[in-house]
Each structure stands twice: as C-alpha cells, then as structure tokens.
C-alpha cells in the first residue's frame, strides 16, 4: 500500500495498491521533492476515466515501471475532480507543449512544481523510455530543463488571462447575430450537435441557442435545437432502459457512448430538457426528464441528500473482466430470449441490425425512425407501440439489474451537487412535480449544513460524513445560481439572501480588481505555480461566466449597482475574444440579457406562490422572476405587496409599468410572438 490508502477519493483509492510510491497532492509531498531534489511526476485522472484505467493496468500496476518511477521521481496522483485547480494549471502546460489535452494527464515537473514535459496516455515502454530520458537530462544538463521550465511557466501564467477591452462602446446585443451565423456553419443537420466526432452534448450551448432562437423568432435555430435534443434522446448516449446520459458519443450519431455517467452532465441536461419541454410540451422531453431523475435518485442520491459524482464506464463482463460498456450492451440472442414474439418489432424500433451494431457481437440501442412509422409497419397504433416500448424497457431493466454494476464514485462535489440541484428545480418548474422540489430543498440543506463552514467559506468535497478541500470559484458560482433558482421556485427569500452572502464572499476573496475577473482559487488559499481565471465555457460553463450571470440577476433584485458594474465589465472584456461562440454561450446569455426583450416580473400578493408556479411553467427565458406572499424588504419588491390583491409588475431597465391583476394578461404581455 502507498500513501493513497489514506485518501477518500475513489480514484486515488483505486491506485492505493499500485507498486508505485504514490503520494497525494499536498505541501508535504511537494516539500519532499524539493528536499530530495527529485523530479515530480504529476498524474491526473478521475474514477470514471476509461483510459486512466488502461494506463494504470498497463503501467502503474507493473513492477518494472514502478522501479523507474520510485527510484528517481516523486510520484503524485491527483483526482482532477477533487483538485480542478491543479488540473487546470497542468492542462495549460500540456496544451502549450502538445496543442492538445485530455486524461489521463501526465506531467513531469522540476522539484519546485514547474512543468518540463507532459502528455496524456502512454504505452508502458514509451512511458519508461521518456522517464529515463528526462532523468538522464536532469542529471547531466539540469540548466536546459530549468531554462525550458522558465519559458513554459511564463506561457502558463499568461494563458487564459483576458485582456481588458479598451473600447468604451456599449455592448449591443444585435452584434450576437454574426457570431451565431458563423457558429451555425458547424451544425450537423442530420443528427444534431456539431458535425464532428467525438460528440459532446454541451448543454449550455443549446440553452443559449434555444433562447436566442426564441427571442429572434428563428425557426431554423429552434428546429436545430429540437433535432439535437431528439437525436440525443434516441441515441445510445441516453440510457433508454434506466435513464441518464453518458458523457459523450464516440461517433457522429450519438450512438456509442463513452459509457461513464457524470452527475454534472445529467444535471445540466435536465435543465435543458426542462426548458425545451416548457417551450414545446414534447412528451419525449418529459420522458427523458422523468427517466433521468428516477435514475439519479436511485443510483446517485445518498442518505445525506447529497449526490454522488459518477458511474464508471467499465464494469465486469460475463467472463469476469472489466470491460467498457459491459453493463449496458446487448447481444441479439439475449434480446431474442427476453422479447420472444416482440423481437421483430423491437429490432425495428431499436435497430438490432447493422445500424445499431457496435463491436464483439454487441448492440447499443438507438432509434432512428419515428415511432408512428414503425407502429404503422406492424399494424399498431402509436400508443400501442409506446406501451410495448415501456414494457420492453422494464423487462430489460430487470434483466440488466442482474449484471455487476459499474463502479461508483461516491464522493459528493459541491459544484456538481448545485448543478444537479438546479436541474431538479428546473424539472419542478417544467412539470410541477412536488417531489422534485422536495429533493432540491433537501439537497440545498445538505449544502448549507455540511458544505458551508461557520467561517463563511464552502467546502468542495464530501464523503463519509466528512467535508474536505477548501472550495473553488465553481463551488460558489453554481451554489449561488442554484439558490437563486430555488428562491424563484419557492419565493423563500432566505435562499436569495444566502446567494447574496456567498456572492459577497466571492467579491472579497476571489475577485481580482486589477484583472476585473474572479480567480479560480481564493486569494488567501493555496497558491499554485500560476493563477487560473476560468473564462471559456466548456462542457460545464466557466465559473466566471456563471458568476457574471449571477451578479446581473442579483443586481436587479437587490438594486445593487456594483454587482451590475462588475458583471457588465466582465462581459465587456470578453466580447472581443468571442471568435467561436460555442465556447462563450453563457457569456452570450448575459449579453442577451441586455436586449430590449428582457424584462423583470414581480408577483406580489397572498397567492403569489401558486401564480409563480404557473409563470415558471411557461418558456420565458428573457424574464427574471421574483415575488412574495407577504410584506418584503427585498429592494425589487419593496412597497409592492398588497394585502387584498394579487399584483403583477412588469419592469424593464429599472422602470415598471402599472401593476395588473390578470395572470393571463401578464403572460401574454411577456411572451414573444
């Protein structure tokens, strides 16, 4: 056993029995490297990462590799989900050196932590050769490595820092149009998403495109969003048997996933499908929401009302070996045995044919034709086919539960919990299911009770009753966003004041007045070899873009001019950098908030809560909602409560129309036709 046996991260514990003398990332490990003047190997991955497991099996479980690593290096294993700050810094280094990145991420550093070499996955012999060459170089000509490390370090410090925009010109939302037009050239009009593989879902992209398509009344954009959401729901990427999405597909059809299921993907996708359901009332979107939340509650919700992080891509196959996707795939003979006389219909619906074939006689279920066409082919009504489909999925679920399940990453991350929390709130708003709101409130209480310290900071990770690792900007940003959403669902102002309290903490501890952005780690926390400002939206929106959106909403509700100034200043600096819009969709959302469409709505009166639920069920992404069923001191609501009447105030640019008392008239006035 190495030092990782003392850690709680499932990923680190997976390596605790390696012959490598692994250490965890901490000051003692780093000090050992400096004291012994040894190069550091920083190896970064996560528990659901398939190629991380491959490299572990091929190299890190091998005695010959261990001899090389143990004799000349200090080897440090990092869970990227626990330490996104460490991952971000060394990912920048590898991207500068190789023009690409990914996991496992392997970097060799000088004893002071500055990187000199790096890459991703390496085969055993190649890995050993590289390490031997690096050690020889460090022994014979250390000055060459030190010089290179210095130059690389300069690049890392600069990369990702956004230059201030010197222009005083106000950001006109009309300028979004050419960005979207350029963006649309990468759309895949056959299967949705982008015309490339592997294919990531990028939920925030479609939240923005849907909103922009709605506000500009672009039929093409809305059709593209619906095509993408439908194809994702029909592909093997979505687990139609059990609910939940895998992280991405390796092909352009959303067919064969990389089978890990991540909490953050599913939380964001619930929000996306909920918003799309409000717009379309498409029953497929409702099915996706309900199946996924059933999966989340059954597999990823623990007794503390916290959500676990992920299910692994790999599971034990029928011959007792770990295999990617083994839990999810089907052989034709298995399906014939289970479905009997219905097999032919099932085959047409789920493509148990060349279209749905993967490898090794395995099929990944995928739909490619409308259900009404298949029903007609077999002389059924569509409802009869859908009822059969529901029964088939239950049969397959029961059978699949007999298989060994994928490994569980049972740590709970504050940021990811907040993303899932918001997913539950959005599902409640769309479907009105009180059970979803109940889970959301319990998860919010978990964050308040366990992850919010008496000193005012958030913890990042939680496992086995213990909170660890001081929180990063992403933790605050997503909790603030979720608490604002929870307030808008319940009108309980405590959540809004808690969001403001965390915002003020961020401004005090994370905001860089000179750069005019938030650092990823608190100024008074552990400092790495370079600061990190997370500004580009990726599979998860950038923590700075989430903070900017939060600040803007809170500025309106609290009449706080400083919040607005900081948010719009950040946006102003970002706009000149928006060359490819898909990496800035959450910034574009904030930009769109400046359009003439944007409104605020105050719902005040004793029946405010039930009327808020009705408003929340409408697709109105351009409306910021607040309300109260009693006298409120919230600046936006002050002096608006009426003991006798329910009043709706529509506001824009800090000016409000006279209130009206008709819910239907209010919705009609707010809707964009």
matplotlib code that plots the C-alpha trace (Angstrom):
import matplotlib.pyplot as plt

x = [0.0, 1.2, 0.2, -3.1, -4.6, -5.2, -7.3, -11.1, -11.2, -12.3, -9.9, -6.9, -8.0, -8.0, -4.2, -3.5, -2.3, -0.1, 3.6, 4.2, 5.1, 2.2, 1.7, -1.3, -1.1, -0.2, 2.5, 4.4, 4.7, 5.9, 8.4, 9.8, 10.6, 12.4, 14.3, 15.4, 15.9, 13.8, 11.7, 7.9, 5.5, 2.0, -0.5, -4.1, -7.3, -10.7, -12.5, -14.8, -12.0, -11.5, -8.0, -6.9, -7.8, -5.9, -2.7, -3.0, -3.3, -0.5, 2.0, 1.1, 0.5, 3.8, 6.8, 9.3, 7.6, 7.4, 11.2, 11.8, 9.3, 10.2, 14.0, 14.2, 10.9, 8.3, 5.1, 1.9, -1.6, -4.4, -8.1, -9.0, -12.5, -11.2, -8.5, -9.7, -7.2, -4.2, -5.7, -6.3, -2.7, -1.1, -3.6, -2.5, 1.1, 0.3, -1.8, 1.1, 3.5, 1.4, -1.6, -4.0, -5.1, -7.2, -7.0, -5.0, -2.9, 0.8, 3.3, 6.9, 8.0, 11.0, 11.2, 9.5, 6.5, 7.1, 6.4, 9.1, 7.3, 3.8, 1.1, -1.8, -2.0, 1.3, 2.0, 4.3, 7.6, 7.2, 6.4, 9.5, 11.7, 10.5, 11.1, 14.6, 15.5, 14.1, 16.0, 19.2, 18.8, 18.1, 21.2, 23.5, 22.2, 19.7, 20.2, 18.5, 15.4, 15.4, 15.6, 12.7, 10.6, 11.0, 9.8, 6.9, 6.0, 5.7, 3.3, 1.1, 0.9, -0.4, -2.7, -6.3, -5.9, -8.3, -7.0, -9.1, -11.3, -10.2, -13.3, -16.0, -18.6, -21.6, -22.2, -25.1, -26.9, -27.5, -23.9, -24.6, -26.2, -23.0, -21.5, -24.5, -24.4, -20.7, -21.5, -24.3, -21.9, -20.7, -24.2, -24.9, -28.4, -28.7, -28.1, -27.9, -25.0, -21.8, -20.5, -17.6, -16.7, -16.4, -19.6, -20.1, -23.5, -22.6, -26.0, -25.2, -24.8, -28.4, -29.8, -28.5, -29.4, -32.9, -33.2, -31.7, -33.9, -37.0, -36.1, -35.2, -38.1, -35.6, -37.5, -34.2, -32.4, -35.3, -35.6, -31.9, -32.2, -35.1, -33.3, -30.3, -32.4, -34.4, -31.4, -29.6, -32.6, -32.9, -29.2, -27.3, -25.9, -29.2, -29.9, -33.5, -33.6, -32.6, -32.4, -29.4, -26.9, -23.3, -20.6, -20.2, -20.5, -17.5, -19.4, -21.5, -24.9, -24.9, -24.9, -21.9, -21.2, -18.1, -20.2, -19.5, -22.4, -21.4, -23.6, -22.7, -23.9, -27.2, -27.9, -27.4, -29.3, -32.3, -32.3, -32.0, -34.8, -37.0, -36.6, -37.3, -40.4, -41.8, -41.4, -42.7, -44.6, -42.9, -43.7, -40.2, -38.6, -40.8, -39.9, -36.2, -36.6, -38.6, -36.3, -33.1, -34.3, -35.5, -32.0, -30.3, -32.5, -31.9, -28.2, -26.6, -28.6, -27.3, -28.7, -27.3, -29.4, -26.1, -25.5, -22.6, -20.3, -20.3, -20.7, -17.7, -17.5, -16.2, -17.9, -17.4, -18.4, -19.7, -16.1, -15.3, -13.1, -13.5, -14.9, -16.1, -19.9, -20.4, -23.3, -25.2, -24.8, -26.9, -26.3, -29.0, -29.5, -30.2, -32.8, -34.5, -34.7, -36.2, -38.6, -39.7, -42.6, -41.9, -38.3, -39.0, -40.8, -38.1, -35.5, -37.1, -37.5, -34.1, -32.0, -30.8, -29.1, -26.1, -27.1, -27.2, -24.2, -21.2, -18.5, -17.9, -21.5, -22.8, -25.6, -26.2, -29.9, -30.6, -33.8, -33.6, -37.2, -40.3, -42.3, -45.5, -43.8, -42.8, -46.2, -47.8, -45.4, -46.7, -50.3, -50.2, -51.3, -48.5, -49.9, -49.8, -46.2, -45.2, -46.9, -44.9, -41.7, -42.4, -42.9, -39.7, -37.6, -38.9, -38.0, -34.5, -34.1, -35.0, -32.6, -29.8, -30.0, -28.7, -25.3, -22.4, -23.0, -20.4, -18.1, -19.5, -17.6, -19.1, -17.7, -20.0, -18.8, -20.4, -20.3, -21.8, -24.4, -25.5, -25.8, -28.0, -30.0, -30.8, -31.7, -34.3, -35.6, -36.0, -37.8, -40.2, -40.8, -41.5, -43.5, -44.9, -43.8, -43.6, -41.3, -38.6, -38.8, -38.6, -35.3, -34.0, -34.7, -33.1, -30.0, -29.8, -30.0, -27.1, -25.0, -26.0, -25.4, -22.4, -20.5, -20.9, -18.4, -19.1, -16.2, -18.2, -16.3, -17.6, -16.0, -15.5, -15.8, -17.8, -17.6, -18.5, -19.7, -16.5, -16.2, -12.7, -10.8, -11.5, -13.9, -13.1, -14.9, -17.0, -18.5, -19.7, -20.8, -23.1, -24.4, -25.4, -27.1, -29.0, -30.1, -31.4, -33.4, -34.7, -35.8, -37.6, -39.4, -40.4, -40.3, -38.4, -36.1, -33.7, -32.2, -31.8, -30.0, -27.8, -26.9, -26.0, -23.9, -21.9, -21.6, -20.2, -17.7, -16.5, -16.1, -14.0, -11.9, -11.8, -12.3, -9.1, -9.7, -6.8, -7.8, -11.5, -12.3, -12.5, -9.6, -10.4, -8.9, -9.3, -6.5, -5.9, -5.9, -3.2, -1.4, -0.1, 2.6, 0.2, -3.2, -6.1, -9.0, -11.7, -13.4, -14.2, -17.4, -16.9, -19.0, -19.6, -19.9, -16.9, -17.1, -16.6, -19.5, -21.8, -20.7, -21.3, -24.9, -25.5, -24.2, -26.5, -29.7, -28.8, -28.1, -31.7, -33.3, -31.1, -30.8, -27.0, -25.1, -21.7, -22.9, -24.1, -20.9, -18.7, -20.9, -21.1, -17.4, -16.5, -18.8, -17.3, -13.8, -15.0, -16.7, -13.6, -12.5, -15.7, -14.3, -16.0, -19.3, -19.7, -17.0, -18.9, -22.5, -23.1, -21.5, -23.8, -26.7, -25.6, -25.2, -28.7, -30.0, -29.1, -31.6, -34.9, -36.8, -35.5, -38.0, -38.4, -41.6, -42.7, -45.6, -47.0, -49.9, -51.2, -51.5, -48.1, -46.6, -49.2, -49.2, -45.4, -45.6, -47.9, -45.5, -42.5, -44.1, -44.0, -41.0, -39.9, -36.0, -35.9, -37.9, -36.3, -38.9, -39.3, -42.3, -43.7, -46.8, -46.1, -44.5, -40.9, -37.9, -36.2, -35.4, -37.1, -40.3, -40.4, -43.8, -45.3, -47.2, -51.0, -52.9, -56.1, -54.9, -52.6, -50.5, -48.1, -45.5, -43.6, -40.4, -37.6, -34.5, -35.3, -38.8, -42.0, -45.4, -48.5, -49.4, -52.2, -54.1, -54.5, -52.2, -53.2, -52.7, -49.3, -48.1, -49.5, -47.6, -44.4, -44.4, -42.5, -44.8]
y = [0.0, 3.5, 6.8, 7.0, 4.5, 7.5, 9.4, 9.4, 9.9, 6.7, 7.5, 7.8, 4.7, 2.7, 3.4, 2.7, -0.9, 0.1, -0.7, 3.0, 5.0, 7.4, 10.5, 12.8, 16.4, 18.3, 20.5, 17.6, 15.8, 18.9, 19.6, 16.1, 16.7, 19.9, 18.4, 15.4, 17.4, 15.0, 15.5, 15.2, 13.1, 14.6, 12.1, 13.4, 11.5, 10.6, 7.5, 7.2, 7.7, 4.6, 5.4, 6.3, 2.7, 1.4, 3.2, 2.1, -1.6, -1.4, 0.8, 1.7, -1.9, -3.0, -3.6, -2.6, 0.8, 1.1, 0.7, 3.5, 5.9, 5.0, 5.3, 8.8, 10.6, 11.8, 10.5, 12.4, 11.2, 13.8, 13.4, 16.2, 16.4, 17.0, 19.4, 21.2, 23.9, 21.6, 20.0, 23.4, 24.6, 21.5, 21.1, 24.5, 23.3, 20.2, 22.2, 24.7, 21.8, 19.4, 21.6, 19.1, 17.7, 15.0, 12.4, 10.8, 13.9, 13.1, 15.9, 15.8, 18.8, 20.3, 19.9, 23.3, 22.1, 23.9, 21.5, 20.5, 17.8, 16.3, 14.4, 12.2, 8.4, 6.5, 2.8, 1.2, 1.1, 4.6, 5.8, 4.2, 5.5, 9.0, 9.0, 7.6, 10.3, 13.0, 11.8, 11.5, 15.1, 16.4, 14.6, 15.8, 19.1, 20.4, 24.0, 23.1, 21.9, 24.8, 27.3, 25.5, 25.4, 29.1, 29.8, 27.4, 28.9, 32.3, 30.9, 29.2, 32.5, 34.4, 31.7, 32.3, 35.8, 38.1, 41.5, 44.5, 45.8, 49.5, 50.4, 52.5, 51.4, 49.7, 46.0, 45.9, 42.5, 42.9, 42.0, 38.5, 37.7, 37.3, 35.1, 32.7, 32.7, 31.7, 29.1, 27.6, 26.5, 23.7, 22.3, 18.7, 18.9, 15.1, 14.1, 17.4, 18.6, 19.5, 17.8, 16.1, 13.1, 12.5, 14.3, 16.1, 17.4, 20.9, 21.7, 25.3, 25.8, 24.6, 26.6, 29.7, 28.7, 27.9, 31.2, 33.1, 31.3, 32.1, 35.8, 36.3, 34.0, 31.9, 28.8, 27.2, 27.6, 26.1, 23.2, 22.6, 22.5, 20.1, 17.9, 17.7, 17.0, 14.4, 12.6, 12.7, 11.2, 8.5, 7.6, 5.1, 8.2, 8.2, 5.1, 4.4, 1.4, 3.1, 6.9, 9.1, 10.3, 9.2, 11.8, 11.8, 9.6, 8.4, 8.7, 11.4, 9.6, 9.9, 6.1, 4.5, 6.4, 6.6, 4.9, 6.8, 8.7, 12.0, 14.0, 17.3, 16.3, 14.9, 18.0, 20.3, 18.2, 18.1, 21.9, 21.9, 19.3, 21.1, 24.4, 22.7, 21.0, 24.3, 25.6, 22.5, 20.2, 17.4, 14.1, 12.8, 15.6, 14.8, 11.1, 12.0, 14.2, 11.6, 8.7, 10.6, 11.8, 8.4, 7.1, 9.9, 9.3, 5.5, 5.4, 8.7, 10.2, 9.2, 9.2, 12.7, 14.1, 14.6, 13.4, 11.0, 12.1, 9.4, 5.8, 4.3, 3.4, 0.0, -2.9, -6.7, -8.6, -12.2, -13.7, -11.6, -8.9, -5.2, -4.0, -0.7, -0.7, -4.3, -3.3, -1.5, -3.5, -6.4, -9.4, -10.4, -13.8, -12.2, -9.9, -12.7, -14.8, -11.9, -10.4, -13.6, -12.7, -9.0, -9.2, -8.2, -5.0, -4.2, -4.7, -2.1, 0.4, 0.0, -1.1, -4.5, -4.5, -3.1, 0.5, -0.4, -2.8, -1.8, -4.5, -8.1, -9.1, -6.2, -3.8, -0.4, 0.5, 3.5, 4.8, 6.3, 6.3, 7.9, 5.6, 6.2, 4.9, 1.7, 1.3, 1.6, -1.0, -3.6, -2.6, -0.9, 2.5, 4.7, 4.4, 0.6, 0.7, 3.1, 0.9, -2.1, 0.0, 0.8, -2.9, -3.9, -1.4, -2.7, -6.2, -5.2, -3.2, -6.2, -8.4, -5.8, -5.4, -9.0, -7.8, -6.4, -2.6, -0.1, 1.2, 4.2, 7.4, 8.1, 11.5, 14.5, 17.7, 20.9, 22.4, 19.3, 19.0, 22.5, 21.8, 18.8, 20.8, 23.4, 20.5, 19.4, 22.9, 23.3, 20.0, 21.1, 24.4, 22.5, 19.5, 20.8, 17.6, 18.5, 15.5, 17.2, 20.3, 18.3, 16.7, 20.1, 21.6, 18.7, 18.9, 22.7, 21.9, 19.4, 22.2, 24.6, 22.2, 20.3, 22.3, 25.8, 26.4, 28.6, 30.8, 31.6, 29.5, 26.5, 23.1, 21.4, 17.7, 15.4, 11.8, 9.5, 12.4, 14.5, 17.7, 18.3, 20.7, 24.4, 25.4, 26.8, 29.6, 26.9, 25.8, 29.3, 30.2, 27.1, 27.2, 30.9, 30.1, 27.2, 29.2, 32.0, 29.4, 27.8, 31.2, 31.8, 28.4, 28.8, 32.6, 31.8, 34.8, 33.0, 31.3, 34.7, 36.2, 33.2, 33.6, 37.3, 36.3, 33.9, 36.5, 39.0, 36.3, 35.8, 39.5, 39.7, 36.5, 35.7, 39.0, 40.5, 44.2, 44.7, 41.9, 42.5, 38.8, 36.2, 33.8, 30.1, 29.8, 32.2, 34.8, 33.6, 29.9, 27.6, 29.2, 27.1, 28.0, 30.2, 31.8, 30.5, 32.6, 30.2, 32.2, 29.8, 27.8, 24.1, 21.0, 23.0, 26.8, 28.8, 29.8, 33.4, 33.4, 31.8, 34.5, 37.3, 36.0, 35.7, 39.2, 40.6, 38.9, 39.9, 43.4, 43.8, 42.1, 44.0, 47.2, 46.8, 49.0, 47.5, 44.0, 45.2, 47.1, 44.0, 41.7, 44.0, 44.9, 41.2, 40.8, 43.9, 42.4, 39.0, 40.2, 40.9, 37.3, 35.6, 34.2, 30.8, 31.3, 27.8, 28.5, 31.6, 30.6, 31.5, 34.9, 35.3, 34.6, 37.5, 39.7, 38.7, 40.0, 43.5, 43.2, 45.1, 41.9, 41.4, 42.0, 41.5, 40.4, 40.9, 38.7, 40.1, 39.0, 36.2, 33.8, 34.7, 31.2, 29.3, 32.1, 31.9, 28.2, 28.9, 31.6, 29.3, 26.6, 29.0, 29.3, 32.9, 32.8, 36.6, 37.2, 37.4, 36.5, 37.5, 37.5, 37.5, 36.4, 38.9, 42.2, 42.1, 44.3, 43.0, 46.2, 44.9, 44.0, 46.8, 48.5, 46.2, 43.8, 44.3, 42.6, 42.4, 42.0, 39.8, 42.2, 41.6, 44.2, 44.1, 46.0, 46.9, 49.0, 49.7, 51.1, 49.3, 49.5, 50.0, 46.7, 44.5, 41.7, 39.3, 36.3, 35.6, 39.2, 39.3, 36.1, 37.4, 40.6, 38.9, 36.2, 36.9, 36.1]
z = [0.0, -0.8, 0.8, -1.2, 1.2, 3.5, 0.9, 0.4, -3.4, -5.1, -7.9, -5.6, -3.6, -6.9, -7.0, -3.4, -4.1, -7.0, -6.6, -7.4, -4.2, -5.0, -2.8, -2.8, -3.8, -0.6, 0.8, 2.4, -1.0, -2.8, 0.0, -0.3, -3.9, -3.1, -0.2, -2.2, -5.4, -7.4, -10.5, -9.8, -11.8, -11.6, -12.9, -13.1, -13.8, -12.5, -11.4, -14.5, -17.0, -19.2, -20.5, -16.9, -16.0, -19.1, -18.2, -14.6, -15.7, -18.3, -16.4, -12.8, -11.8, -13.4, -11.2, -13.9, -14.3, -10.5, -10.3, -12.7, -11.0, -7.5, -7.8, -9.4, -9.1, -6.5, -8.0, -7.1, -8.1, -8.5, -8.8, -11.2, -9.8, -6.3, -7.5, -10.6, -9.8, -10.2, -13.3, -14.9, -14.4, -15.7, -18.5, -19.8, -19.7, -21.8, -24.2, -24.7, -25.3, -27.4, -28.7, -27.1, -23.8, -22.1, -19.4, -18.0, -17.9, -17.1, -16.4, -15.3, -13.2, -11.6, -7.8, -7.5, -9.5, -12.8, -15.7, -18.2, -20.2, -20.4, -22.4, -21.9, -22.3, -22.9, -23.5, -20.9, -22.9, -24.2, -20.7, -19.3, -22.1, -21.6, -17.9, -18.3, -20.8, -18.6, -15.6, -17.6, -18.8, -15.3, -14.0, -16.9, -18.0, -15.5, -16.7, -20.0, -18.2, -15.8, -18.8, -20.6, -17.4, -17.0, -20.6, -20.3, -16.9, -18.5, -21.0, -18.4, -16.4, -19.5, -21.0, -20.2, -18.9, -20.7, -21.8, -20.9, -23.6, -24.1, -26.1, -24.4, -26.9, -25.2, -26.0, -28.4, -28.3, -32.1, -32.6, -31.4, -34.8, -36.9, -34.1, -34.3, -38.1, -38.0, -35.3, -37.3, -40.1, -37.8, -37.1, -38.1, -39.7, -39.8, -36.3, -34.4, -32.4, -34.3, -37.4, -35.8, -33.6, -30.7, -30.0, -26.7, -25.6, -24.4, -22.7, -22.2, -25.9, -26.6, -23.7, -25.3, -28.9, -27.8, -26.1, -29.0, -31.5, -29.4, -29.0, -32.6, -33.8, -35.7, -36.8, -38.1, -34.8, -32.8, -35.3, -34.8, -31.1, -31.3, -33.8, -31.4, -28.3, -30.1, -31.6, -28.2, -26.5, -29.2, -29.3, -27.3, -25.4, -23.5, -21.5, -22.5, -20.2, -17.0, -17.7, -17.6, -20.2, -20.8, -21.2, -25.0, -28.0, -30.0, -33.3, -35.1, -34.5, -30.7, -30.9, -29.0, -25.8, -23.7, -21.1, -17.9, -16.5, -14.8, -12.4, -14.0, -17.5, -16.2, -14.1, -17.0, -19.4, -17.0, -17.1, -20.9, -21.5, -18.9, -20.7, -24.0, -22.6, -21.4, -25.0, -26.9, -24.5, -26.4, -24.5, -25.4, -23.4, -20.4, -20.7, -20.7, -17.6, -15.6, -16.5, -15.8, -12.4, -11.5, -12.3, -10.3, -7.3, -7.4, -8.1, -7.2, -4.2, -0.8, 2.7, 3.4, 0.5, -1.4, -5.0, -5.8, -8.7, -11.3, -12.6, -14.3, -18.0, -17.1, -15.4, -15.0, -18.1, -18.4, -18.1, -15.0, -16.6, -16.5, -19.9, -21.2, -21.5, -20.4, -18.2, -21.0, -24.2, -25.6, -27.8, -30.3, -28.7, -25.3, -26.7, -28.7, -25.5, -23.5, -26.0, -27.8, -30.3, -29.9, -31.0, -34.7, -33.6, -31.0, -33.7, -36.0, -33.1, -31.6, -34.6, -33.7, -37.1, -38.8, -37.8, -34.1, -34.1, -32.1, -31.7, -30.4, -31.2, -29.0, -29.9, -28.4, -28.6, -30.9, -32.5, -36.0, -37.2, -35.8, -33.6, -35.6, -38.8, -37.0, -35.4, -38.8, -40.3, -37.7, -37.8, -34.3, -33.1, -31.9, -28.3, -28.5, -29.6, -26.9, -24.3, -25.7, -25.5, -21.9, -21.1, -23.0, -21.1, -17.8, -18.9, -20.0, -16.8, -14.6, -16.6, -16.5, -12.8, -12.5, -14.0, -12.0, -11.9, -13.0, -10.2, -8.3, -7.5, -4.1, -3.3, -3.4, -5.0, -4.0, -7.5, -9.2, -6.4, -7.1, -10.9, -10.1, -7.6, -10.3, -12.6, -10.1, -9.7, -13.4, -13.7, -11.0, -12.8, -16.1, -14.8, -11.4, -9.6, -5.9, -5.3, -7.4, -5.3, -2.1, -3.3, -4.3, -0.9, 0.9, -1.3, -0.6, 3.1, 2.7, 1.2, 3.9, 6.8, 5.6, 2.9, 4.2, 7.0, 10.0, 8.8, 5.6, 3.0, 1.1, 1.2, -2.2, -1.5, 0.9, 1.7, 4.6, 6.7, 6.2, 4.3, 2.7, 0.4, 0.5, -2.2, -5.6, -7.5, -9.3, -6.0, -5.1, -8.6, -9.0, -5.5, -5.9, -9.3, -7.7, -4.7, -6.9, -8.9, -5.6, -4.5, -7.8, -7.4, -3.7, -3.1, 0.1, 0.4, 2.7, -0.3, -2.1, 0.9, 1.1, -2.6, -1.9, 1.2, -0.9, -3.7, -1.3, 0.0, -3.6, -4.2, -1.1, -1.6, -5.3, -7.2, -8.8, -9.0, -11.4, -13.9, -13.3, -13.2, -10.4, -9.8, -9.6, -6.1, -3.2, -2.8, 0.8, -0.2, -1.6, -4.5, -7.4, -9.9, -11.8, -11.2, -13.1, -14.4, -15.8, -18.6, -21.5, -21.3, -21.9, -21.1, -17.8, -18.1, -16.9, -13.3, -14.3, -16.8, -14.1, -11.6, -14.1, -14.8, -11.0, -10.4, -13.0, -11.6, -8.0, -9.1, -10.3, -7.2, -4.7, -6.7, -6.4, -8.9, -8.0, -8.9, -12.3, -12.9, -12.2, -14.4, -17.4, -17.1, -17.3, -20.3, -22.0, -21.7, -23.0, -26.2, -28.3, -27.6, -28.8, -32.0, -31.7, -30.0, -28.7, -26.1, -24.8, -24.8, -21.1, -21.8, -24.7, -22.4, -20.2, -23.4, -24.5, -21.1, -22.4, -25.2, -25.4, -24.9, -21.4, -18.6, -14.8, -13.2, -9.6, -8.4, -5.1, -3.1, -0.9, -3.8, -5.2, -4.9, -6.9, -9.6, -9.7, -10.4, -13.3, -14.7, -14.1, -16.3, -19.3, -21.6, -21.0, -20.7, -21.1, -17.9, -14.4, -11.8, -8.2, -5.9, -2.4, -0.5, 2.4, 3.0, 1.7, 2.3, -0.9, -2.8, -6.0, -4.1, -1.5, -1.1, -3.7, -1.6, -1.4, 1.4, -0.7, -4.3, -6.4, -8.5, -11.3, -12.0, -15.4, -15.3, -17.8, -17.4, -13.8, -14.8, -14.0, -15.7, -13.5, -11.9, -13.3, -11.6, -14.5, -14.8, -18.4, -19.5, -17.8, -19.6, -22.9, -22.5, -21.6, -24.3, -27.5, -30.5]

ax = plt.figure().add_subplot(projection="3d")
ax.plot(x, y, z, "-o")
ax.set_aspect("equal")
plt.show()
